[in-house]
Amino acid sequence: MIHFLNLQKINNFYNEEILKRINTIFEKGWYLQGDENHIFNEAFATYCGVKYAVGVANGLDALNLIIKAYGFGSDDEIIVPANTYIASTLAISANGCKPVLVEPDLNTYNINPDLIEQAITPKTKAIMVVHLYGQAVEMEKIWKLAEKYNLKIIEDSAQAHGAMYKGRRVGNLGDASGFSFYPGKNLGCLGDGGAVTTNDEELYLKIKAIANYGSNKKYVNLYKGVNSRLDELQAAVINVKLPHLDEDNNKRRKIANYYIENINNPLIILPKLLHEDMHVWHLFVIRTENRDELQNYLKSNGIQTIIHYPIPIHKQEAYKEWNHLNYPITEKIHKEVLSLPISPVMTEVEVLRVVDVINEYK
Ligand SMILES: *Cc1c(COP(=O)(O)O)cnc(C)c1O
């Protein structure tokens, strides 16, 4: 069986080093907002090329905290790609704001920059870009629109740790960015974790406080905050793994390049790579007309695949009020996509096998 993602194998590689660090936490007896968090915040800010990073409980909270810290609320609109993972819109809805869905570009699966301007209204406060499947969004037009209409750019970087656009990493392409360290992400905890990055000192201090009951000083509360902190144990895990992220992403790139060069089945639409640096291949997503049939065929040949995602947000029960709407490109994507196995621990034999089996599909 070729697994879609073998997390056990990925994390076992770091087993000894992680246990050593966890032992140190046992010795110190300090479990929250300690050395591991300080080390991580510094290292992750440096990695992303930003001034500030702050660890939080998960990726959804990271986005939620950014919107909360900006003070966006009811009547405010935030533009977001219609084909994203539902966490992006949930963070907007949780603050009482209205997510305004914009169709993606069928070539990149990222938000189509040419459709954004027509979605801007006097109520628009921000554009949330999502670097979907690991590919950085083409930012040039979006930067211009944000300036023209005085909008914040919030990045959802949960799938794209390390991806670059014009020499800058995601997390440093907008006003603030949310990251997830959910176990399956390119940089993953042994549980939940997340972070916010920004160059805005005021925003950083506010988010840090809001994530800690609204307090930067014990028992002095500036905001009606929440509890969203990164455990020292989880910070220790990603402190071990962060120095290997670029190497891991390069392993993903090698597999993706091999797939692109060697899958030659006319029934399969391969992902388009705009620039090597822009993509960290969190997912390798292909499209085909009879997707479910292909998935069953691969399964019967011992290859596990996943659909990201089977139901678009506007057709979910959770967003009943949108169920009558139609976003044809998004719906086409959800009907046709299939994610092939890709990960830093996939073997060459496995990669060759996936290619052979797909090329034999009729
Ligand atoms: C994973 C993910 C999130 C949410 O991260 P969690 O840590 O699971 O809360 C947000 N946005 C996107 C695009 C994601 O893939």
The ligand as an ORCA input file, in Angstrom:
! r2SCAN-3c Opt
* xyz 0 1
  C      -5.177     23.542      7.640
  C      -5.728     24.807      7.136
  C      -6.212     25.795      8.005
  C      -6.490     25.578      9.466
  O      -5.459     25.130     10.239
  P      -5.773     24.325     11.588
  O      -4.452     24.324     12.285
  O      -6.245     22.966     11.207
  O      -6.784     25.093     12.358
  C      -6.580     27.016      7.466
  N      -6.522     27.241      6.152
  C      -6.090     26.311      5.273
  C      -6.049     26.643      3.824
  C      -5.695     25.058      5.741
  O      -5.294     24.135      4.866
*
